[in-house]
Amino acid sequence: MPLVGVRGVSKVFANGVQALANVSLDVEAGEFLSVLGPSGCGKSTLLRLIAGLIQPSGGTIASSAGRADLGFVFQEPTLMPWATALANVALPLKLQGVARGEREAQAAEALGNVGLKGFERTWPRELSGGMKMRVSIARALVTGPRLLLMDEPFAALDEITRHRLNADLLELWQRSKVTVVFVTHSVFESVFLSQRIAVMAARPGRVLSELSIAAPYPRSESFRTSAEYAAYCRQASARLGEAMAA
């Protein structure tokens, strides 16, 4: 059984806009799946449906990962400006009632896992955009979720920072064995990260095709300049072009 099974899901908002129509998609335990598509195709809506933040208008979503097993990274870091990096990461544990000493220790470990050891007492205003996103990722992973949902988390970052965070995310994924569903509109990012890419078409949003990326892990920067990477990018670009024309 897949970790998440999306079956014939549609979503119509109160204003009459149909965001999704008859979307079916499986997410296997432990995999890294990217959802690729143009802006406005319903990628973020699909992610919020999987998270249970909104409800479908039709169809079903079955998941063996409950709310406690779920981490969500939004497009913006959404950090509390009045709290340190450590306190921001510890927030989910505080809401779960974990004792202060234990939650701070776990939060410090999570910050270390994303390369921010030594920044525990730093305020969000003192962090770069990439560092803020690292804090956001640490906060999503601090509870040890089975499923990590990521909504274009690196879209606003410069290319160098984005590449570095892509590599760090893959290292975290391989170490933690968490299942990742990663929303992006970047062909290059989706190919570098994913085992599988679901390509979405818009108006209304639907999964038009899927593409397996069989390149082995770990994927270093040398993979980005390889003929294999270029070939996968051409395939993904062609699928995306078909989706935009559909």
N, C-alpha and C positions, 0 to 999 in steps of 0.2 A: 504494500500500500504506500502511495506517496505521502510525504509529510503534509502537503497541502494539495487538495484537489478542487479546482475551479471548474464548474460544470454549467455551461449554457448561461453564463451570468450576463445580465444587462443592468444598466443604471441610467435612470431618467431623473434629473433633478427637478426641483419644484418649479423652476422657471420654464420647464418643458424641454430643455436641452438633453438630448440622449448622448451620454458620454461613452457608453459601452453597449455592445449588442452581441449576444451569443458568444461570449468569451469562454473558452475551455482551455485549461492549462494545468499540468501537473508539476509539482515541485518535489523533487526527490530529496530524501534526507541526506545531508552532507554535501550537496552539490552547490556550485556557484552558477546561478542563473541570472543573465542580464535580460532586461526588457528594453528593447530598442525601438524607437519610433520618433516621428516628428513631433514638434510641440503641438499640444492640443489633441493628441490621439487617445488620451485617457490613461496614460501610464501611471500617473500619480493617483488617479481614482482607483485603479486596480490595486495598487499597493495599499491604499486606505481601506479598501474592502477586505483584503486579506488580513489586515490588522484588526478588523472589526470596528474601526473608527466610524464607518458609515455602513449602511445596510444595502444589499442589492435590491433592485426593483423586480428582478426575476432570476431564476437559476439558484444554484446552491454553491456554498464554499464549505468544504470539510477540511478540518485541520486537526492533527493530533498534538499540535503545539498550542497550549492555552495562553492566556494573557501573561501569566508569570514566566512563560517560556519565550517571550517575544521582546526583541529590541528594535527600536525605530530610530533611524538617523534622517533628519529632514534636510531640505535644501540649505537652510540657514542653521548655524550652530545652536541657536535659541538658548544661550547660556544666561543664567541669572547674573546681571552685572554687579550686584551687591555681594556676591558670594565668590570665594576663591575657587580655583580650579578643582581643588580637593573636595570642597563642599558641593560643587556642581555635580561631580561624578558620584558622590556619596548619596545624592538626593533619592534615587530609586530605593536604595537600601534603607534610608531613613523612613520612607513611606511604608516600607515593609516591616518596620519596627525593629530593625537590627540595632543592637547596642552601639553607642558612639565609637568606642575604641575599635570594635570589630569592623564597622562600616568604613572608618577612616583607613584602617589597614588594607581592606579590600580595594578601596578607592585609590590608595597610593600604589598598590600593585597594578591596577588597571591603567593608571597614568604611566607607569613604567613600561607596560606592555605596548603603549603607543608612542614611546620615545620621549616622554615628558617627565622623567625622573628628575627631581630638583625644582619642578615648577608647581609643586603642590600649593604653595601659599601665594601664587601669582593671581592677580585680578584679570578678568577677561579683557579689559581695556589695554592691558600690557602685553597681550598676545597677538601674534600675526593671524591672518585669516586661516592659514594652514594649521596653526597650533590650536586655534579655537575649534576647528573641525576635528582635530585629534581628541580634544577634550570631549566633544560630542560623541565620538565613536567609543571612547572609554566609558562614558556614562551608559551607552546602550549595551555594552558588553559586561558591565560590572556585576550584573545579576546572573551571568552564565546562561544566556538564552539559547534555545535550540534553533531559533529562527531569527535572522537579522534582516530587516527590511531597510533599504537605503534609497532615498529619493533624490537622485542627482546631487549627491553630497559635495562633489568636487567641481561642479559646473562654473562657479564664480572664481575659481583659483587660477593662477597663472600656470602655464604649461609645465614648468620645472617642478613646481610644488605638486601639481596634479600627478605627474609621473612618479614622484617620490611616494606620495600617498597611495597610489595604485599598488606599488611594490610592497609597501608596508601592510596594506589591507590583505593582500594575498598571503603574506607571511602569517598574519593573525588568523586568517581563515584556515590555513593548513594546520596551525598549532592548536586551535580551539575546536576544530571539526564542526563549527556552527554552519547551518544552512544559510546561504545568502541569496536574497533576491534584490538585484541592483538595477535601478531605473536610470537610463541614460539616453541622450540623443547623439552620443558620440560613437561612431563606428569603431574608431581606433581603440577607445577605452573598452568597449564591450568585447572586442576580440582579445585584447591583452588579458583581461580578467577572467573570462568565462569558460566554463565547460560547455555551456549551451546558451544560445541567444534566441529569445522569442521576439519576432519582428511584428510590430503592430501597425495597422493602417487606421486612418482617422475617418470621422464623420460617417457613421459612428465608429468608435474604437473597437477593434477586433484583432485577434492574433491571426496574421495572414500566413506566416511560415515560421519554421524553426531551423536553426543551423547549429550543428555540433562543432565545437572547436577541440580537435583531438590532440593539440600540442601538449607535450608533457609539462608538468610543474617540477621544480620552481621555474618561473619565467623571469629571466633577468632582462636588463636593458638590451642585451644583444638580440633577444627575441624580436624587439621592435624593428630591428634593421634586417631581419632575416627574410628570405624569399618565402618561407612558410607563412610568416605573419602577413606579408604583402598579399599573398594569395587569399588568405582568409578575409582580409580587409576588402578585397575586390568582391568576394562572394557576398559579404555582409552589405556592402554598398549596393550591389545589384538587387539584393532582397529588399533593402530599404527603398530603393528607387521604384521597385514594383509596388511596394506598399503605398508610397506617396502618389502613385498613379492610379491606384485601385479606386 
